[in-house]
Amino acid sequence: AYSEDWSPGNNYFLFDLGGGNTNGYRMYYISSQDKIKVKIEDDYLEVNANILTDSTWHHFALNYDQQKLRFIIDGKERASLTRTEATNYDSGDRLFLGCESTGTACNSNYFEGIMDEFKVWNYSRNLAHTRRGMHLPSSGDEGGLLAYLDFNDVDGSTAPDLSSNNVDATVAGATNRTSQAP
């Protein structure tokens, strides 16, 4: 994801799955703290947002291997915590990109930037896999790929899933554009 404005005065969400409920998953920016936070159920990771002030593309990845939750930015682990509990992901939860959700609709904190190549895997990709794949598009049929959104064919507020799972995402304020991501 890339944002032209990680500045104070704006709070926004990159993604929200589960509408902030107990079993929710979300990544968001809090301007009053100048932090990017990740919430996985009841656990939180955060990094200082000052690493994102250079107006270039940045790659974000979350990795959970049932021992450790890792927040990776540009191929470097920036924060982690020990977590051994299984996640309680509800496959019925809707994925929202670019906004905070109520669980059924976008309601606030709209992302002010450009996002490209959003992927969800059903297994833990190690740091080497993350680094190798962060600049490569997917074909959509890779084993373990649960969702793949490339944002090249957004229809209104829906980004179609290019994996075989049809997990289309609701996107706030999306427009089609040719990717400029590295």
C-alpha positions in Angstrom: 0.0 0.0 0.0 1.1 3.5 -0.6 -0.2 6.7 0.9 0.5 10.3 -0.1 -0.6 11.5 3.3 0.5 9.7 6.5 0.1 13.1 8.3 -1.4 14.1 11.6 -5.1 14.8 11.6 -6.1 11.7 9.6 -6.9 8.3 11.0 -7.5 5.6 8.4 -7.8 1.9 7.9 -6.0 -0.2 5.3 -8.1 -3.3 6.0 -10.8 -4.4 8.4 -12.1 -8.0 8.6 -14.8 -8.7 11.1 -15.8 -5.1 11.8 -13.6 -4.8 14.9 -15.4 -7.6 16.7 -13.5 -9.8 19.2 -12.3 -12.1 16.4 -11.6 -9.2 14.0 -8.4 -8.5 12.1 -7.5 -5.0 11.1 -4.6 -2.7 10.1 -5.0 1.0 10.7 -3.2 4.3 11.2 -3.7 6.4 14.4 -2.6 10.0 13.7 -2.5 11.1 17.4 0.1 8.4 18.1 1.7 8.4 14.6 1.5 4.6 14.7 0.4 1.9 12.3 -1.4 -0.8 14.3 -2.4 -4.3 13.6 -5.1 -6.1 15.6 -5.5 -9.8 15.4 -8.3 -10.8 17.8 -7.2 -9.4 21.2 -3.5 -8.9 20.3 -2.0 -5.7 18.9 1.2 -4.9 17.1 2.3 -1.3 16.3 5.1 0.5 14.5 6.1 4.1 14.2 4.6 5.5 11.0 7.7 7.8 10.4 9.2 5.0 8.3 6.5 5.7 5.7 7.2 9.4 5.0 9.3 9.0 1.8 6.4 9.0 -0.7 7.3 5.6 -2.2 5.5 2.2 -2.3 5.6 0.1 0.9 4.9 -3.6 1.2 3.0 -4.7 4.3 2.7 -8.3 5.4 1.4 -10.1 8.4 2.6 -13.6 9.3 1.3 -15.9 11.9 2.7 -19.4 12.4 0.9 -20.3 15.6 4.0 -19.3 17.6 4.6 -15.8 16.6 2.7 -12.9 14.9 5.0 -10.8 12.8 4.4 -7.4 11.2 6.6 -7.0 8.1 7.2 -3.8 6.2 9.3 -3.8 3.0 10.6 -7.3 3.7 11.8 -6.4 7.3 10.2 -7.6 10.5 9.2 -4.4 12.3 7.3 -5.9 15.2 6.3 -9.3 16.6 4.7 -10.9 19.6 4.4 -14.5 20.9 1.0 -15.9 20.2 0.2 -19.7 20.4 -3.6 -19.6 20.3 -5.4 -20.7 17.1 -7.1 -17.8 15.3 -10.9 -17.8 15.3 -11.4 -16.5 11.8 -15.0 -16.7 10.7 -15.1 -17.3 7.0 -18.5 -15.5 6.9 -16.8 -12.2 7.9 -16.6 -9.6 5.1 -13.3 -8.0 4.1 -13.3 -4.2 3.8 -10.3 -2.4 2.3 -9.7 1.3 2.8 -12.1 1.9 5.6 -13.2 1.0 9.1 -16.3 -1.2 9.0 -19.3 -2.0 11.0 -19.0 -5.6 9.8 -21.6 -5.0 7.0 -20.6 -1.6 5.6 -17.8 1.0 5.5 -18.5 3.7 8.1 -15.4 5.9 8.7 -11.7 6.4 8.7 -11.2 6.1 4.9 -7.7 5.3 3.6 -6.1 8.3 1.8 -3.7 6.6 -0.5 -3.2 3.9 -3.2 -3.4 0.2 -2.5 -2.4 -2.6 -4.7 -2.0 -6.4 -4.6 -3.9 -7.6 -1.5 -3.4 -11.3 -0.8 -4.5 -13.7 2.0 -2.9 -17.1 2.4 -4.0 -20.1 4.5 -0.6 -20.9 5.7 2.3 -19.0 7.2 4.7 -17.6 4.6 8.2 -17.2 6.1 10.2 -14.1 5.7 12.1 -15.5 2.7 8.9 -16.3 0.8 7.5 -12.9 1.7 10.6 -11.1 0.3 10.6 -13.2 -2.9 6.9 -12.6 -3.6 6.5 -9.0 -2.6 7.2 -7.6 -6.0 5.6 -10.4 -8.0 1.9 -10.6 -9.0 0.1 -13.9 -8.4 -1.5 -16.0 -11.0 -4.5 -16.6 -8.7 -4.2 -20.4 -8.6 -1.3 -20.8 -6.2 -1.9 -23.4 -3.5 -3.0 -21.9 -0.2 -4.1 -18.5 -1.8 -7.4 -17.7 -0.2 -7.9 -14.2 -1.7 -6.1 -12.2 -4.3 -7.1 -8.7 -5.2 -5.0 -6.8 -7.8 -7.4 -3.7 -8.1 -7.1 -3.7 -11.9 -10.8 -4.4 -12.4 -12.6 -2.7 -9.5 -16.4 -2.4 -10.2 -17.9 0.4 -8.2 -17.0 -0.6 -4.6 -16.1 -4.2 -5.3 -12.6 -5.5 -5.9 -13.0 -9.0 -7.5 -11.0 -11.9 -6.0 -8.8 -13.5 -8.6 -8.3 -16.7 -6.6 -10.7 -19.6 -7.1 -12.4 -18.7 -3.7 -14.5 -15.7 -4.9 -13.8 -13.6 -1.8 -14.6 -10.2 -3.4 -13.8 -7.2 -1.1 -15.7 -4.1 -0.5 -13.5 -1.1 -1.2 -14.1 2.5 -0.2 -13.5 5.1 -2.9 -11.7 2.8 -5.3 -10.8 3.7 -8.8 -9.3 1.5 -11.5 -5.7 2.4 -12.3 -2.7 0.7 -13.8 -0.4 -0.5 -11.1 2.7 1.5 -10.3 3.8 -0.8 -7.5 7.3 -2.1 -7.8 
